[in-house]
């Protein structure tokens, strides 16, 4: 270890020791200089009382029962002991299916563990050491234990904001309160003054944050807005208003919009879709479904039968995102910027130079029992049940064998799951997709085989199936995802293609660090280090 690093870590330890030794008011004043959300004395005392009571209950439960002693004759009988506190519902579950039925789900269908705690469905045990460790190593866990045992030690509850100046919508907010509820400090901080940097490729490969997320916590591959608030999907009313405006008055193409679109694409899109628009971005090996290859001219979500999508189709996908995949909603970008991206994305393929006439979507007929029965019959007669199953649950006979044009296994949509469709919602979306199909997949279009009235009966029947079953937490999007193992299909897991990292030289001097987080400086960084937001090996 270099002398500079030794001096810096010694300074961290001295500062930490001083914080533990000084008075509570001085600690709060000092910590408030560096962190937001330092609780006041009363709040911290309440938290400590709850945790001490929890530890004491655990300690008593671990003590062996004293031997029974017979009471002498004539002694008064002991008062009956109160019955033990009933276990939370999840601890009484007979098996995993019963646990699934009890667990609340988040917007992506993953188990919402924090909501389960708030609903008192479960009660994690606090098993911390008694007192502060007396000897080395001195880590941040030492401070955590001190905070739980020293009566005046305040507990921290604050967010870490990881800014990305070039791409502000990728700003990350890390809530300490949620993570410290389950984890020790050393889970993210191996030592005082160090942090395990959450790099996207590491997370998607099942390391760093991915050790939990994608296994027992929400899946980061389909939950961008949980860490990046700038990618939060818009309110439905707001989105509908913007889409209506986009239909009426799209801005004309211009050199300024083209330049703006190229810059926005480089900033936000190339990391998945690739600099050349070929779907081979830096994160693409870990994503499933794969990012769209714009150069192929094959777009899944279109309102044109046997043709390229309209400008509005592309704008809608950019604004709405694709639920159940890694494509977030970019509605936080200004209206003109999304049109700039639309026109730039279309420049990757000559297919947009062809005439594009969208299908007409007439007003839906009144929903009647007779119409739904007709739709159910057409659903079977047209072969929809071959893939989607008789009840629309995505379990048809052909479901295990389906692949897209690129050889990737896909699953038919489970209409009964209640999940949002990938290109819209409601019966009108079902009508559009049934008429045009989904290019690049086995889903055909019926614009020439069925009349609009027949397609409407199928669309209304499919809409009547929505939300009649709860989908297992392990299933999302087109695939069964196993963290770190790629997409699972009938042939077993498919491993992602690795991104080769530069090999370090035989002997490299230890990299100096110059900030609190221990990140290597440019001058002393060994070859093969990662230094960009995504954690992907950089080019020389």
Helices and strands as residue ranges (DSSP letters): H 3-21, H 24-34, H 41-62, G 89-92, H 96-102, H 113-118, H 140-149, E 159-162, G 168-170, E 172-175, H 176-182, G 185-187, H 200-204, G 208-211, H 224-227, G 229-231, H 236-248, H 255-264, I 265-269, H 270-273, G 284-286, G 294-296, H 311-320, H 335-346, G 350-353, H 369-381, H 384-388, G 399-401, G 415-417, H 427-436, H 452-464, E 475-476, E 479-481, E 487-489, E 492-494
